[in-house]
Amino acid sequence: MGALVGLLAGVCGFITLRLLAGRIETSKDAADPAGTARVLRIAAFVDLIIFPIAGYVIAPMVVGR
């Protein structure tokens, strides 16, 4: 169950970071829009991987099985 909740959080973070990366990439105000967008896209994939793993590990500690 923890992995599913983590996956849900990871997918939400993934979508949010990808949308933000797209906005920054098209922004004229950013100093290095392509570099910043690349870092955000990498962070989105890390989110998608780390949150389900963390949920799988942490949920049993919280529930107390």
CYANA upper distance limits for C-alpha pairs under 8 A (distance plus 0.5 A):
  1 MET  CA      5 VAL  CA      6.88
  1 MET  CA     56 TYR  CA      7.95
  1 MET  CA     59 ALA  CA      8.11
  2 GLY  CA      6 GLY  CA      6.53
  2 GLY  CA     52 PRO  CA      7.77
  2 GLY  CA     55 GLY  CA      4.85
  2 GLY  CA     56 TYR  CA      5.36
  2 GLY  CA     57 VAL  CA      8.18
  2 GLY  CA     58 ILE  CA      7.83
  2 GLY  CA     59 ALA  CA      5.44
  2 GLY  CA     60 PRO  CA      8.21
  3 ALA  CA      7 LEU  CA      6.43
  3 ALA  CA     51 PHE  CA      8.18
  3 ALA  CA     52 PRO  CA      4.93
  3 ALA  CA     53 ILE  CA      6.82
  3 ALA  CA     54 ALA  CA      7.91
  3 ALA  CA     55 GLY  CA      5.17
  3 ALA  CA     56 TYR  CA      4.90
  3 ALA  CA     59 ALA  CA      8.49
  4 LEU  CA      8 LEU  CA      6.67
  4 LEU  CA     52 PRO  CA      7.09
  4 LEU  CA     55 GLY  CA      8.05
  5 VAL  CA      9 ALA  CA      6.77
  5 VAL  CA     52 PRO  CA      7.66
  5 VAL  CA     55 GLY  CA      7.17
  6 GLY  CA     10 GLY  CA      6.44
  6 GLY  CA     51 PHE  CA      5.12
  6 GLY  CA     52 PRO  CA      4.52
  6 GLY  CA     53 ILE  CA      7.73
  6 GLY  CA     54 ALA  CA      7.39
  6 GLY  CA     55 GLY  CA      5.30
  6 GLY  CA     56 TYR  CA      8.03
  7 LEU  CA     11 VAL  CA      6.51
  7 LEU  CA     48 LEU  CA      7.36
  7 LEU  CA     51 PHE  CA      6.62
  7 LEU  CA     52 PRO  CA      5.13
  7 LEU  CA     55 GLY  CA      8.48
  8 LEU  CA     12 CYS  CA      6.75
  9 ALA  CA     13 GLY  CA      6.63
  9 ALA  CA     51 PHE  CA      7.20
 10 GLY  CA     14 PHE  CA      6.41
 10 GLY  CA     47 ASP  CA      5.73
 10 GLY  CA     48 LEU  CA      4.89
 10 GLY  CA     49 ILE  CA      7.75
 10 GLY  CA     50 ILE  CA      8.10
 10 GLY  CA     51 PHE  CA      5.82
 10 GLY  CA     52 PRO  CA      7.41
 11 VAL  CA     15 ILE  CA      6.64
 11 VAL  CA     47 ASP  CA      8.36
 11 VAL  CA     48 LEU  CA      6.46
 12 CYS  CA     16 THR  CA      6.66
 13 GLY  CA     17 LEU  CA      6.48
 13 GLY  CA     44 ALA  CA      7.09
 13 GLY  CA     47 ASP  CA      6.99
 13 GLY  CA     48 LEU  CA      7.97
 14 PHE  CA     18 ARG  CA      6.58
 14 PHE  CA     44 ALA  CA      4.96
 14 PHE  CA     45 PHE  CA      7.07
 14 PHE  CA     47 ASP  CA      6.84
 14 PHE  CA     48 LEU  CA      6.61
 15 ILE  CA     19 LEU  CA      6.66
 15 ILE  CA     44 ALA  CA      8.09
 16 THR  CA     20 LEU  CA      6.67
 17 LEU  CA     21 ALA  CA      6.52
 17 LEU  CA     40 LEU  CA      6.51
 17 LEU  CA     41 ARG  CA      7.17
 17 LEU  CA     43 ALA  CA      8.04
 17 LEU  CA     44 ALA  CA      6.09
 18 ARG  CA     22 GLY  CA      6.78
 18 ARG  CA     40 LEU  CA      7.48
 18 ARG  CA     41 ARG  CA      6.35
 18 ARG  CA     44 ALA  CA      7.07
 19 LEU  CA     23 ARG  CA      6.87
 20 LEU  CA     24 ILE  CA      6.65
 20 LEU  CA     37 ALA  CA      8.36
 20 LEU  CA     40 LEU  CA      8.24
 21 ALA  CA     25 GLU  CA      6.49
 21 ALA  CA     36 THR  CA      7.83
 21 ALA  CA     37 ALA  CA      4.85
 21 ALA  CA     38 ARG  CA      7.89
 21 ALA  CA     40 LEU  CA      6.26
 21 ALA  CA     41 ARG  CA      7.04
 22 GLY  CA     26 THR  CA      6.98
 22 GLY  CA     37 ALA  CA      7.33
 23 ARG  CA     27 SER  CA      6.64
 24 ILE  CA     30 ALA  CA      7.43
 24 ILE  CA     33 PRO  CA      6.24
 24 ILE  CA     34 ALA  CA      8.50
 24 ILE  CA     36 THR  CA      7.86
 24 ILE  CA     37 ALA  CA      6.75
 25 GLU  CA     33 PRO  CA      5.25
 25 GLU  CA     34 ALA  CA      6.07
 25 GLU  CA     36 THR  CA      8.13
 25 GLU  CA     37 ALA  CA      6.20
 26 THR  CA     33 PRO  CA      7.86
 27 SER  CA     33 PRO  CA      7.44
 28 LYS  CA     33 PRO  CA      8.40
 32 ASP  CA     36 THR  CA      6.66
 33 PRO  CA     37 ALA  CA      6.49
 34 ALA  CA     38 ARG  CA      6.64
 35 GLY  CA     39 VAL  CA      6.82
 36 THR  CA     40 LEU  CA      6.77
 37 ALA  CA     41 ARG  CA      6.67
 38 ARG  CA     42 ILE  CA      6.81
 39 VAL  CA     43 ALA  CA      6.68
 40 LEU  CA     44 ALA  CA      6.62
 41 ARG  CA     45 PHE  CA      7.05
 42 ILE  CA     46 VAL  CA      6.83
 43 ALA  CA     47 ASP  CA      6.55
 44 ALA  CA     48 LEU  CA      6.82
 45 PHE  CA     49 ILE  CA      6.91
 46 VAL  CA     50 ILE  CA      6.38
 47 ASP  CA     51 PHE  CA      6.36
 48 LEU  CA     52 PRO  CA      7.76
 49 ILE  CA     53 ILE  CA      7.30
 50 ILE  CA     54 ALA  CA      6.49
 51 PHE  CA     55 GLY  CA      6.51
 52 PRO  CA     56 TYR  CA      6.59
 53 ILE  CA     57 VAL  CA      6.79
 54 ALA  CA     58 ILE  CA      6.30
 55 GLY  CA     59 ALA  CA      6.03
 56 TYR  CA     60 PRO  CA      7.93
 57 VAL  CA     61 MET  CA      7.95
 58 ILE  CA     62 VAL  CA      6.93
 59 ALA  CA     63 VAL  CA      6.58
 60 PRO  CA     64 GLY  CA      6.25
 60 PRO  CA     65 ARG  CA      6.41
 61 MET  CA     65 ARG  CA      7.73
